[in-house]
Amino acid sequence: MRYRVLGGTGIEVSAYCLGTMMFGAIGNPDHDDCVRIIHTALDRGINFVDTADMYSAGESEEIVGKALAARGDRDDIVLATKVHFPMGEGRNRGGNSRRWIVHEVEESLRRLRTDRIDLYQVHRPDHTTDIEETLSALDDLVRAGKIRAFGCSTFPAEQIVDAHHVAERRGLPRFRTEQPPYSLLARGIEANVLPTVQKLGMGALTWGPLAGGFLTGRYRKGGAIDLTRGRAAINPGRFDPELPLTQAKLDAVEAFTALAEGLGRTLPELAVAFPLAHPAVTSVILGPRTMEQLESALEGADLVLDDATLDRIDAIVPPGTDVYRADGVWRPPALTTPALRRRPATDRSAG
């Protein structure tokens, strides 16, 4: 396993990071099995574990805490979690405000059974909270020793730059990492996010290398897609074979499958190796639900994609192109709120 420095922090992390979104009610409810998966990943050289408070409503953090407590080697593990999404009903139980961050970091520490978090990430932007408020709260948590460093997740390039400038002007620490979606089918971040991360000296921890299951080999052109199970049941619109966009994904999957087979590899091995080829990427997050899925992903650890292979990948899905849009990607209010992009009806004419 290779190790890389995390965004100028001096902290060395494995090129693969164990993501735990699928541990708990949303994926694998068997805590003992999840603990075994975590221990196997650590035994195979992964020293970086990523979770979030909202994964299965805190259950994922509890499983991670149980797994790490059982080993007794907390100092050898780089632990990351996130804050932003609502945790329960009621107002002020989510977002990026100082009030919520200060409250929720204590809850995460309790669930994780630890006294510090190595990387605390803001899970999504929050247009209702001034970024200075967020950075100031995170700075105080660093000074208190509750977190070691902090970053952001799925922020657009312009908001990463804005946060950097605010930190510089106000004398505050800046985001050290960004966690964007990145795969053979989702390459949009190559146009702006990854170049921004490189320019600012940040680390990139990419998620979704299997594109929501499309790059597992489970979904093939001409094959039946069961819209009542798994991710397809959660968001059938992304998997409906009658839609042109789904057909475009399946066409790309066929081409990538043939490419992988020509290399003597599986499609998942090709998919997991691809993000690591980009110079801005520090670590690729693997999100297994089962031991078999973890082992399958780790099989590709030695795969090196040469220039000819990367050229063939570019010919299938051009750089900076999204064929697959990852679930849960933040969209700016200017796109989601019509009132922000429509003048009053009385003010829409030229004369």
MARZA-731966 format. One record per residue (C-alpha): residue number from 1; y, z, x negated. Coordinates in nm, 3 decimals, always signed. Layout:
# MARZA-731966
(NUM,(Y,Z,X))
...
END
This chain:
# MARZA-731966
(1,(+0.000,+0.000,+0.000))
(2,(+0.341,-0.096,-0.133))
(3,(+0.639,+0.139,-0.101))
(4,(+1.006,+0.053,-0.068))
(5,(+1.326,+0.257,-0.078))
(6,(+1.468,+0.324,+0.267))
(7,(+1.822,+0.193,+0.299))
(8,(+1.965,+0.345,-0.018))
(9,(+1.852,+0.696,+0.078))
(10,(+1.617,+0.729,-0.219))
(11,(+1.332,+0.798,+0.024))
(12,(+1.028,+0.578,-0.046))
(13,(+0.836,+0.456,+0.257))
(14,(+0.522,+0.247,+0.297))
(15,(+0.555,-0.123,+0.380))
(16,(+0.369,-0.044,+0.703))
(17,(+0.501,+0.228,+0.933))
(18,(+0.278,+0.384,+1.198))
(19,(+0.448,+0.347,+1.537))
(20,(+0.332,+0.586,+1.807))
(21,(+0.473,+0.441,+2.128))
(22,(+0.121,+0.383,+2.261))
(23,(+0.013,+0.747,+2.213))
(24,(+0.016,+0.946,+2.536))
(25,(+0.016,+0.857,+2.903))
(26,(+0.166,+0.510,+2.855))
(27,(-0.118,+0.399,+2.628))
(28,(-0.389,+0.625,+2.484))
(29,(-0.402,+0.961,+2.669))
(30,(-0.677,+1.101,+2.442))
(31,(-0.488,+1.332,+2.205))
(32,(-0.782,+1.384,+1.971))
(33,(-0.833,+1.010,+1.934))
(34,(-0.462,+0.959,+1.864))
(35,(-0.471,+1.234,+1.600))
(36,(-0.763,+1.057,+1.431))
(37,(-0.567,+0.731,+1.428))
(38,(-0.269,+0.904,+1.266))
(39,(-0.489,+1.070,+1.005))
(40,(-0.661,+0.739,+0.926))
(41,(-0.326,+0.566,+0.878))
(42,(-0.214,+0.841,+0.641))
(43,(-0.543,+0.824,+0.450))
(44,(-0.492,+0.448,+0.408))
(45,(-0.158,+0.498,+0.232))
(46,(+0.091,+0.490,+0.519))
(47,(+0.342,+0.771,+0.463))
(48,(+0.589,+0.671,+0.735))
(49,(+0.545,+0.770,+1.103))
(50,(+0.786,+0.662,+1.376))
(51,(+0.807,+0.802,+1.728))
(52,(+1.073,+0.871,+1.995))
(53,(+1.153,+1.144,+2.243))
(54,(+1.106,+0.910,+2.539))
(55,(+0.759,+0.780,+2.444))
(56,(+0.542,+0.911,+2.728))
(57,(+0.822,+1.158,+2.808))
(58,(+0.778,+1.354,+2.485))
(59,(+0.399,+1.343,+2.476))
(60,(+0.393,+1.109,+2.176))
(61,(+0.604,+1.353,+1.973))
(62,(+0.368,+1.635,+2.070))
(63,(+0.067,+1.433,+1.949))
(64,(+0.241,+1.351,+1.621))
(65,(+0.331,+1.716,+1.575))
(66,(-0.028,+1.819,+1.635))
(67,(-0.157,+1.560,+1.386))
(68,(+0.085,+1.655,+1.110))
(69,(+0.033,+2.028,+1.156))
(70,(-0.342,+1.981,+1.115))
(71,(-0.301,+1.820,+0.772))
(72,(-0.061,+2.058,+0.603))
(73,(+0.106,+1.783,+0.395))
(74,(+0.437,+1.752,+0.580))
(75,(+0.634,+1.707,+0.256))
(76,(+0.441,+1.387,+0.181))
(77,(+0.520,+1.228,+0.518))
(78,(+0.843,+1.055,+0.618))
(79,(+0.891,+1.138,+0.986))
(80,(+1.119,+0.936,+1.212))
(81,(+1.208,+0.977,+1.578))
(82,(+1.479,+0.857,+1.817))
(83,(+1.722,+0.969,+2.086))
(84,(+1.907,+0.790,+2.368))
(85,(+1.691,+0.720,+2.674))
(86,(+1.698,+0.959,+2.973))
(87,(+1.461,+1.254,+2.960))
(88,(+1.423,+1.369,+3.318))
(89,(+1.644,+1.355,+3.626))
(90,(+2.010,+1.446,+3.644))
(91,(+2.333,+1.361,+3.467))
(92,(+2.394,+1.400,+3.094))
(93,(+2.025,+1.388,+3.006))
(94,(+2.046,+1.075,+2.794))
(95,(+2.283,+0.857,+2.596))
(96,(+2.453,+0.898,+2.259))
(97,(+2.696,+1.183,+2.329))
(98,(+2.724,+1.485,+2.100))
(99,(+2.615,+1.702,+2.392))
(100,(+2.287,+1.515,+2.437))
(101,(+2.208,+1.452,+2.070))
(102,(+2.254,+1.819,+1.974))
(103,(+2.037,+1.926,+2.266))
(104,(+1.762,+1.669,+2.222))
(105,(+1.716,+1.706,+1.847))
(106,(+1.605,+2.064,+1.911))
(107,(+1.353,+1.944,+2.168))
(108,(+1.217,+1.684,+1.927))
(109,(+1.187,+1.942,+1.648))
(110,(+0.994,+2.170,+1.884))
(111,(+0.755,+1.897,+1.998))
(112,(+0.703,+1.773,+1.641))
(113,(+0.638,+2.127,+1.513))
(114,(+0.873,+2.082,+1.220))
(115,(+1.206,+2.212,+1.096))
(116,(+1.350,+1.874,+0.993))
(117,(+1.340,+1.505,+1.081))
(118,(+1.360,+1.261,+0.791))
(119,(+1.510,+0.973,+0.990))
(120,(+1.681,+1.030,+1.326))
(121,(+1.762,+0.705,+1.506))
(122,(+1.993,+0.620,+1.793))
(123,(+1.752,+0.425,+2.014))
(124,(+2.006,+0.193,+2.181))
(125,(+2.385,+0.147,+2.196))
(126,(+2.581,+0.346,+2.457))
(127,(+2.901,+0.181,+2.575))
(128,(+3.017,+0.505,+2.741))
(129,(+3.029,+0.699,+2.412))
(130,(+3.268,+0.634,+2.126))
(131,(+3.064,+0.557,+1.813))
(132,(+3.273,+0.811,+1.620))
(133,(+3.145,+1.082,+1.855))
(134,(+2.787,+0.981,+1.779))
(135,(+2.832,+0.956,+1.403))
(136,(+3.012,+1.290,+1.390))
(137,(+2.730,+1.464,+1.576))
(138,(+2.470,+1.311,+1.345))
(139,(+2.674,+1.414,+1.040))
(140,(+2.669,+1.775,+1.162))
(141,(+2.290,+1.760,+1.202))
(142,(+2.256,+1.639,+0.843))
(143,(+2.479,+1.923,+0.721))
(144,(+2.271,+2.170,+0.923))
(145,(+1.953,+2.044,+0.757))
(146,(+1.794,+1.938,+1.086))
(147,(+1.785,+1.569,+0.987))
(148,(+1.787,+1.403,+0.645))
(149,(+1.925,+1.059,+0.734))
(150,(+2.007,+0.861,+1.046))
(151,(+1.994,+0.506,+1.169))
(152,(+2.013,+0.286,+1.477))
(153,(+1.763,+0.082,+1.675))
(154,(+1.809,-0.256,+1.843))
(155,(+2.184,-0.267,+1.781))
(156,(+2.350,-0.611,+1.776))
(157,(+2.513,-0.709,+1.447))
(158,(+2.868,-0.658,+1.575))
(159,(+2.797,-0.297,+1.673))
(160,(+2.632,-0.225,+1.339))
(161,(+2.946,-0.354,+1.167))
(162,(+3.172,-0.157,+1.401))
(163,(+2.980,+0.164,+1.330))
(164,(+3.005,+0.098,+0.956))
(165,(+3.382,+0.048,+0.974))
(166,(+3.433,+0.360,+1.185))
(167,(+3.230,+0.566,+0.939))
(168,(+3.434,+0.428,+0.649))
(169,(+3.769,+0.496,+0.818))
(170,(+3.676,+0.847,+0.933))
(171,(+3.492,+0.957,+0.620))
(172,(+3.161,+0.993,+0.804))
(173,(+2.808,+0.906,+0.687))
(174,(+2.692,+0.568,+0.810))
(175,(+2.376,+0.434,+0.966))
(176,(+2.120,+0.386,+0.689))
(177,(+1.868,+0.183,+0.888))
(178,(+1.832,-0.054,+1.180))
(179,(+1.511,-0.098,+1.382))
(180,(+1.508,-0.444,+1.547))
(181,(+1.229,-0.648,+1.711))
(182,(+1.097,-0.921,+1.481))
(183,(+0.794,-1.148,+1.499))
(184,(+0.672,-1.506,+1.464))
(185,(+0.794,-1.562,+1.822))
(186,(+1.115,-1.355,+1.802))
(187,(+1.325,-1.464,+1.505))
(188,(+1.673,-1.435,+1.654))
(189,(+1.770,-1.146,+1.425))
(190,(+1.747,-1.377,+1.123))
(191,(+2.079,-1.530,+1.226))
(192,(+2.292,-1.216,+1.222))
(193,(+2.122,-0.874,+1.228))
(194,(+1.915,-0.912,+0.911))
(195,(+2.201,-1.067,+0.706))
(196,(+2.426,-0.782,+0.824))
(197,(+2.167,-0.523,+0.726))
(198,(+2.139,-0.680,+0.381))
(199,(+2.515,-0.696,+0.331))
(200,(+2.559,-0.329,+0.425))
(201,(+2.265,-0.211,+0.214))
(202,(+2.069,-0.080,+0.513))
(203,(+1.694,-0.066,+0.558))
(204,(+1.526,-0.266,+0.835))
(205,(+1.223,-0.124,+1.016))
(206,(+1.101,-0.404,+1.240))
(207,(+0.897,-0.351,+1.556))
(208,(+0.688,-0.573,+1.782))
(209,(+0.511,-0.790,+1.519))
(210,(+0.249,-0.887,+1.779))
(211,(+0.516,-0.994,+2.032))
(212,(+0.400,-0.775,+2.317))
(213,(+0.039,-0.890,+2.278))
(214,(+0.098,-1.266,+2.256))
(215,(+0.000,-1.267,+1.888))
(216,(-0.319,-1.065,+1.931))
(217,(-0.518,-1.375,+2.027))
(218,(-0.581,-1.233,+2.374))
(219,(-0.363,-1.489,+2.549))
(220,(-0.447,-1.856,+2.490))
(221,(-0.330,-2.183,+2.640))
(222,(-0.551,-2.286,+2.932))
(223,(-0.707,-1.942,+2.954))
(224,(-0.674,-1.701,+3.243))
(225,(-0.406,-1.434,+3.216))
(226,(-0.473,-1.120,+3.416))
(227,(-0.134,-1.009,+3.551))
(228,(-0.277,-0.684,+3.686))
(229,(-0.361,-0.516,+3.353))
(230,(-0.184,-0.397,+3.039))
(231,(+0.160,-0.526,+2.945))
(232,(+0.119,-0.819,+3.184))
(233,(+0.104,-0.576,+3.476))
(234,(+0.420,-0.396,+3.359))
(235,(+0.621,-0.716,+3.327))
(236,(+0.431,-1.009,+3.482))
(237,(+0.730,-1.240,+3.451))
(238,(+0.682,-1.250,+3.074))
(239,(+0.318,-1.359,+3.107))
(240,(+0.318,-1.584,+3.415))
(241,(+0.148,-1.907,+3.295))
(242,(+0.337,-2.108,+3.557))
(243,(+0.669,-2.046,+3.383))
(244,(+0.787,-2.298,+3.119))
(245,(+0.883,-2.019,+2.876))
(246,(+0.531,-1.876,+2.891))
(247,(+0.393,-2.221,+2.816))
(248,(+0.625,-2.245,+2.514))
(249,(+0.491,-1.912,+2.385))
(250,(+0.131,-2.024,+2.436))
(251,(+0.198,-2.355,+2.260))
(252,(+0.333,-2.163,+1.961))
(253,(+0.036,-1.926,+1.971))
(254,(-0.203,-2.221,+1.946))
(255,(-0.019,-2.356,+1.643))
(256,(-0.010,-2.015,+1.473))
(257,(-0.379,-1.959,+1.548))
(258,(-0.466,-2.285,+1.375))
(259,(-0.244,-2.191,+1.081))
(260,(-0.411,-1.850,+1.046))
(261,(-0.759,-2.001,+1.065))
(262,(-0.664,-2.248,+0.791))
(263,(-0.581,-1.950,+0.572))
(264,(-0.911,-1.784,+0.655))
(265,(-0.726,-1.511,+0.842))
(266,(-0.685,-1.387,+1.197))
(267,(-0.374,-1.440,+1.408))
(268,(-0.283,-1.065,+1.404))
(269,(-0.308,-1.059,+1.023))
(270,(-0.069,-1.355,+0.999))
(271,(+0.165,-1.194,+1.252))
(272,(+0.186,-0.861,+1.072))
(273,(+0.233,-1.025,+0.730))
(274,(+0.520,-1.247,+0.845))
(275,(+0.804,-0.991,+0.879))
(276,(+0.735,-0.848,+0.533))
(277,(+0.822,-1.183,+0.375))
(278,(+1.190,-1.141,+0.469))
(279,(+1.389,-0.971,+0.189))
(280,(+1.584,-0.754,+0.434))
(281,(+1.274,-0.591,+0.585))
(282,(+1.178,-0.253,+0.444))
(283,(+0.882,-0.165,+0.666))
(284,(+0.692,-0.319,+0.958))
(285,(+0.603,-0.086,+1.244))
(286,(+0.244,-0.112,+1.364))
(287,(+0.191,+0.022,+1.717))
(288,(-0.185,+0.062,+1.769))
(289,(-0.336,+0.211,+2.081))
(290,(-0.688,+0.232,+1.939))
(291,(-0.854,+0.280,+1.601))
(292,(-0.980,-0.077,+1.620))
(293,(-0.625,-0.208,+1.655))
(294,(-0.511,-0.006,+1.354))
(295,(-0.799,-0.130,+1.141))
(296,(-0.730,-0.488,+1.250))
(297,(-0.365,-0.463,+1.144))
(298,(-0.448,-0.302,+0.810))
(299,(-0.689,-0.586,+0.728))
(300,(-0.388,-0.806,+0.660))
(301,(-0.225,-0.572,+0.408))
(302,(-0.317,-0.797,+0.115))
(303,(-0.203,-1.123,+0.276))
(304,(+0.070,-1.302,+0.081))
(305,(+0.241,-1.592,+0.263))
(306,(+0.338,-1.863,+0.015))
(307,(+0.635,-2.096,+0.058))
(308,(+0.420,-2.374,+0.205))
(309,(+0.288,-2.140,+0.474))
(310,(+0.635,-2.010,+0.554))
(311,(+0.756,-2.372,+0.581))
(312,(+0.482,-2.441,+0.836))
(313,(+0.585,-2.131,+1.029))
(314,(+0.946,-2.255,+1.030))
(315,(+0.827,-2.586,+1.174))
(316,(+0.656,-2.410,+1.466))
(317,(+0.937,-2.165,+1.550))
(318,(+1.259,-2.247,+1.363))
(319,(+1.449,-1.968,+1.183))
(320,(+1.681,-1.773,+1.410))
(321,(+1.496,-1.883,+1.725))
(322,(+1.356,-1.659,+1.998))
(323,(+1.060,-1.798,+2.190))
(324,(+0.971,-1.448,+2.303))
(325,(+1.231,-1.192,+2.403))
(326,(+1.101,-0.841,+2.341))
(327,(+1.089,-0.590,+2.626))
(328,(+1.364,-0.333,+2.633))
(329,(+1.606,-0.518,+2.407))
(330,(+1.960,-0.398,+2.472))
(331,(+2.195,-0.634,+2.648))
(332,(+2.573,-0.582,+2.635))
(333,(+2.745,-0.465,+2.955))
(334,(+2.955,-0.783,+2.938))
(335,(+2.639,-0.971,+3.037))
(336,(+2.478,-0.721,+3.270))
(337,(+2.789,-0.616,+3.467))
(338,(+2.946,-0.911,+3.654))
(339,(+3.277,-0.730,+3.704))
(340,(+3.336,-0.732,+3.328))
(341,(+3.324,-1.112,+3.307))
(342,(+3.487,-1.205,+3.638))
(343,(+3.857,-1.183,+3.706))
(344,(+3.965,-1.064,+4.051))
(345,(+3.923,-1.349,+4.300))
(346,(+4.300,-1.369,+4.342))
(347,(+4.347,-1.434,+3.969))
(348,(+4.087,-1.703,+3.900))
(349,(+4.288,-2.017,+3.960))
(350,(+4.517,-2.199,+3.719))
(351,(+4.800,-2.228,+3.969))
END
